[in-house]
Amino acid sequence: MGLLNHSFSVSILSVFDVKMKINKNVIQIIIACLVTIPGLWLKVSGIDLSSPPLEAFLSGLAILGASFIVLWACDVVQLDVSQTLAIALVALIAVLPEYAVSMYFTWMAGQHPEGEYAQFPVANMTGANRLLIGVGWATIAFIAYYKFKKTIILHRESATEILFLGMATIYAFVIPIKGTLTWIDACVFFALFVWYMIIASKRPTVDIEFEGPSELIASLPKIPRRVTTWLMFILAASIIVLNAEPFSEGLVQTGRLYGINEFLLVQWLAPIASEAPEFTVAIIFSLRGQSNMALAALLSSKLNQWTLLVGMIPAVFGLSSRQFLNPIPMGSYQLHEILLTAAQSFFGVAVLIDFRLGAKEGILFLVLFIGQFFLSPFADSLAAKGYPINGDWVHITFSAIYIILGLVFLLKDPKRILKLRDGFKVLPTPRSVPIPDAKHHKK
C-alpha cells in the first residue's frame, strides 16, 4: 500500500512538473510577444513621440522580443525541413536583428554617401563581432570554470568553424591595409560562407534537444507545429524590419540630443539588443553544464557575422547607390575599428586552435575588451583637449596586443595549425562519441 501511495505521489508530482514547465514556456512566449507591441504600434500608427530615447527604447524592446521569437523558431524548423535548408535558414535568420540595423544604415549611406550614415554600418558590425568574443566567449568560459571547474572542450567537428573563421580573419586584414571595403571583398566573404555551408550541410543529422519554448512548440502535432513555426518567423521578421529604422534613427538622435557620440551608441547599444537572445541561450546551456554547445553556438554566430554581415555592407551599399565602382566611404577611425576587430578575431582563433577555452583565456578576452572599450573614448576626450593621443592610437595599440598574443598561442605548438585541415572534411557526428565537456577537465 505504501509503495502504491509513493508511486501515485511520484505520478502526481511528474504531472505537476510538466504543467509547470508548460506554463513557464507559455509565459515566456507571451512576454516576448507583448514587449513587441509598443514598438510595432508606434510604427504602424505613425505617431511621433518627439522623444528619441523613448522611441529607441520601445523599438529596441520590440527587436529584443522578436529576436527571442526568431531563436525559438530557428530551433523548431529543423524538424520540418531538410538538414541543408535548416542550416541555411538558422544561419541567416538567427542573425536577422543584427543585419536589419546594419543594413538600414548601409542603405541610408548609399542614399546619402556624403552624409554621416557611412560611419554607422562599420560601427554596428565591429561592435557586434567584438561583443561575441570579448563578452560572450569570456562569460561562457567563466561559468564553465567557476561552476563546474572545467575547461571547455569543443567537438572535433568545430574545426570547420575555426578554420573558416581563421580564413575570413586573415582576409579581413586586407581591408584596413588597402583602405576600402568593396564588392570584391563582399564576393570573398560570401564565397567563404557558401563554402562553409556546403561542408556543414553534409554533416550527419543529429538528434535535436529542445529547451524552453522551443520544446513546447516542437511537441505540437506536425501541421500545427509547422504553421506556428512559420507564423513566428513571419511575425518576428516583420517586427524586426519595421523597427529597424526607428531604433537606428532613435539611437542617432539620442546621441545628438544628449551630446553622446552616435558612433559609440550604434556600435555598442544596438548589438546588445540583437545579441541578447543568443547570449541568453548560451548562458543557459553553460549553467546546465553544456558549455561546449554554448561556445559552439557563439562560434558559429561569430563566423556568420564575420562573413555575411561584413560582405553585405558593400553589397547593400552598391545596390542603394546604384553603382559598385565607389566603395562605402570610410575614414581612418573606421578602418582602425576593422583592424582591431580582425586582430581580436585572430586572437580568438589562436586560442581555440586546440579546441579548448579556459578561464585564463576568458579573462584575457574580457580584460582586453574592457580596456579598448573605455580607453578609446577616453583618448578621444584627451585629444579634444589638445593632448597628442586619440582613439586611433588605442585601436592600433590593442590590435598589436591581440596579434602578439595570438602569435604566442600559435607558436606554442605550430603543428596544431595543420590539424585544422580537418575543417575541410565532413567529420563524424559527435552523437556517436562521448561529449568531452560532460566530464570535468582541468588544464
Secondary structure, DSSP 8 states (H G I E B T S, - for coil): -HHHHHHHHHHHHHHHHHHHHHHHHHHHHHHHHHTTHHHHHHHHHT---S-HHHHHHHHHHHHHHHHHHHHHHHHHHTTTS-HHHHHHHHHHHTTHHHHHHHHHHHHHHHHSTTSSTTHHHHHHHHHHHHHIIIIIIHHHHHHHHHHH---EE--GGGHHHHHHHHHHHHHHTHHHHHT---HHHHHHHHHHHHHHHHHHHTS--------THHHHHHTS-HHHHHHHHHHHHHHHHHHHHHHHHHHHHHHHHHHHHHT--HHHIIIIIHHHHHHHHHHHHHHHHHHTT-HHHHHHHHHHHHHHIIIIIHHHHHHHHHHHHT-SSS-----HHHHHHHHHHHHHHHHHHHHHTTSEE-HHHHHHHHHHHHHHHHHHHHHHHHHHTT-S--HHHHHHHHHHHHHHHHHHHHHT-THHHHHGGGGGS----GGGS--GGGS----
